[in-house]
């Protein structure tokens, strides 16, 4: 497991993915073919996704992305235009998935140790299922991040920019 002295950006999380562990890359590719990924809520500094489970038609897992200093980042730029896209490259993120794998394969523990976890930290190391602490995120978060960076970027950027402008009085 890599240890960073600063907080993580979306790019850092993507770089830390271990595509070989539990056939992560293959599972993400399969999930992308068989499920839907939708942004359900776009807040002023967060995005909530729902990803359909690859094992059941009516099972959905929620992914939460908090962008910890997006407001200050935007305010320091003096403009909300393009702020979200730039923030994804430079700003700190926290994330969470409600799927069982996020907890039981130790991703919640790993993200807690790296100050990446939304909500209460997980203090129990995955000594049985992932003793080497490989990987960093589940396939649902990975797929949602890929969607966020491509298909949904314009929608999310526009919505967040409008909310930030209103919040900052721009």
C-alpha positions as CSV (number, residue, x, y, z in Angstrom):
1,X,0.0,0.0,0.0
2,X,1.3,3.4,-1.0
3,X,1.4,6.0,1.8
4,X,1.2,9.7,0.8
5,X,2.1,12.6,3.0
6,X,-0.7,14.7,1.5
7,X,-4.3,14.1,0.9
8,X,-5.6,12.3,-2.2
9,X,-6.9,13.7,-5.4
10,X,-9.1,11.7,-7.8
11,X,-6.0,11.2,-10.0
12,X,-4.1,9.8,-7.0
13,X,-6.9,7.3,-6.3
14,X,-6.9,6.3,-9.9
15,X,-3.1,5.8,-9.9
16,X,-3.3,3.7,-6.7
17,X,-5.7,1.2,-8.2
18,X,-4.3,-2.3,-8.3
19,X,-5.9,-3.7,-11.5
20,X,-4.6,-7.2,-10.9
21,X,-5.9,-7.6,-7.4
22,X,-9.1,-9.7,-7.4
23,X,-9.2,-9.2,-11.2
24,X,-10.3,-5.6,-10.5
25,X,-9.9,-4.2,-14.1
26,X,-11.8,-7.2,-15.6
27,X,-14.6,-6.8,-13.0
28,X,-14.9,-3.1,-13.7
29,X,-15.1,-3.8,-17.4
30,X,-17.8,-6.4,-16.8
31,X,-19.7,-4.2,-14.5
32,X,-19.7,-1.4,-17.1
33,X,-21.3,-3.8,-19.6
34,X,-24.0,-5.2,-17.4
35,X,-25.0,-2.3,-15.1
36,X,-26.0,1.3,-15.0
37,X,-24.2,4.1,-13.2
38,X,-26.2,7.3,-12.6
39,X,-25.4,10.5,-10.7
40,X,-28.4,10.7,-8.4
41,X,-27.6,13.9,-6.5
42,X,-25.2,16.7,-7.2
43,X,-24.5,18.9,-4.2
44,X,-22.4,22.0,-3.8
45,X,-19.4,19.9,-2.9
46,X,-20.5,16.3,-3.4
47,X,-21.8,13.8,-6.0
48,X,-23.8,10.7,-5.1
49,X,-23.9,7.8,-7.6
50,X,-25.9,4.6,-7.8
51,X,-24.4,1.6,-9.5
52,X,-26.5,-1.5,-10.3
53,X,-25.0,-4.7,-8.9
54,X,-23.6,-7.1,-11.4
55,X,-25.2,-9.9,-9.4
56,X,-28.8,-8.8,-9.2
57,X,-31.3,-6.7,-11.2
58,X,-32.8,-4.8,-8.3
59,X,-29.7,-4.3,-6.2
60,X,-28.0,-0.9,-6.2
61,X,-25.0,0.4,-4.3
62,X,-24.4,4.0,-3.5
63,X,-21.1,5.8,-4.1
64,X,-20.4,9.1,-2.4
65,X,-17.7,11.6,-3.5
66,X,-17.0,14.6,-1.2
67,X,-14.8,17.3,-2.7
68,X,-13.4,18.7,0.6
69,X,-12.2,22.2,-0.4
70,X,-14.0,22.8,-3.7
71,X,-15.6,26.0,-2.4
72,X,-12.3,27.5,-1.3
73,X,-10.6,26.3,-4.5
74,X,-13.3,28.0,-6.6
75,X,-13.2,31.2,-4.5
76,X,-9.4,31.5,-4.8
77,X,-9.7,31.3,-8.6
78,X,-12.3,34.0,-8.7
79,X,-14.4,32.1,-11.2
80,X,-16.5,28.9,-11.1
81,X,-16.0,28.3,-14.8
82,X,-14.2,25.0,-15.3
83,X,-13.4,24.9,-11.5
84,X,-14.8,21.3,-11.1
85,X,-12.7,19.9,-13.9
86,X,-9.5,21.5,-12.6
87,X,-10.4,20.5,-9.0
88,X,-10.5,16.8,-10.0
89,X,-6.9,17.1,-11.0
90,X,-5.8,19.1,-7.9
91,X,-8.3,18.9,-5.1
92,X,-8.8,16.5,-2.2
93,X,-11.5,13.9,-2.3
94,X,-13.3,11.6,0.2
95,X,-15.2,8.6,-1.0
96,X,-17.4,5.7,0.1
97,X,-19.4,2.8,-1.4
98,X,-22.2,0.9,0.4
99,X,-21.3,-2.4,-1.3
100,X,-20.2,-5.2,1.0
101,X,-16.8,-5.5,-0.8
102,X,-15.8,-2.0,0.3
103,X,-16.0,-3.1,3.9
104,X,-15.1,-6.7,3.8
105,X,-12.1,-6.6,1.3
106,X,-10.7,-3.8,3.4
107,X,-11.1,-0.8,1.2
108,X,-12.9,1.2,3.9
109,X,-10.0,0.5,6.2
110,X,-7.5,1.5,3.6
111,X,-9.3,4.7,2.7
112,X,-9.7,5.5,6.4
113,X,-5.9,5.2,6.9
114,X,-5.4,7.5,4.0
115,X,-8.0,10.1,5.2
116,X,-10.1,9.3,2.1
117,X,-13.2,7.8,3.7
118,X,-16.5,9.5,4.1
119,X,-18.0,9.1,7.5
120,X,-16.6,7.2,10.6
121,X,-13.3,5.5,10.0
122,X,-12.9,1.8,9.9
123,X,-10.3,0.7,12.4
124,X,-10.3,-3.1,11.8
125,X,-7.6,-4.1,9.4
126,X,-8.7,-6.7,6.8
127,X,-6.4,-9.4,8.2
128,X,-8.4,-12.3,6.7
129,X,-9.5,-11.3,3.3
130,X,-6.9,-8.7,2.4
131,X,-3.9,-9.0,4.7
132,X,-1.5,-7.3,2.3
133,X,-3.9,-4.4,1.9
134,X,-3.9,-4.5,-1.9
135,X,-6.2,-2.2,-3.8
136,X,-7.8,1.0,-2.7
137,X,-11.4,1.1,-4.0
138,X,-14.1,-1.3,-5.1
139,X,-15.2,-1.7,-8.7
140,X,-18.3,0.4,-8.1
141,X,-16.3,3.5,-7.1
142,X,-13.9,2.9,-10.0
143,X,-16.7,2.7,-12.5
144,X,-18.4,5.8,-11.1
145,X,-15.1,7.8,-11.2
146,X,-14.7,6.8,-14.9
147,X,-18.2,8.0,-15.6
148,X,-17.6,11.2,-13.7
149,X,-14.5,11.9,-15.7
150,X,-16.1,11.3,-19.0
151,X,-19.8,11.1,-19.7
152,X,-21.1,13.1,-16.7
153,X,-18.4,15.8,-16.5
154,X,-20.4,18.5,-18.3
155,X,-23.6,17.9,-16.3
156,X,-21.7,17.8,-13.0
157,X,-19.5,20.8,-13.8
158,X,-22.5,22.9,-14.9
159,X,-24.6,22.0,-11.9
160,X,-21.8,22.5,-9.4
161,X,-20.7,25.8,-11.0
162,X,-24.3,27.1,-10.6
163,X,-24.5,26.1,-7.0
164,X,-21.0,27.5,-6.2
165,X,-21.8,30.8,-7.9
166,X,-24.9,31.1,-5.8
167,X,-23.1,30.2,-2.6
168,X,-20.2,32.6,-3.2
169,X,-22.4,35.4,-4.6
170,X,-20.6,35.4,-8.0
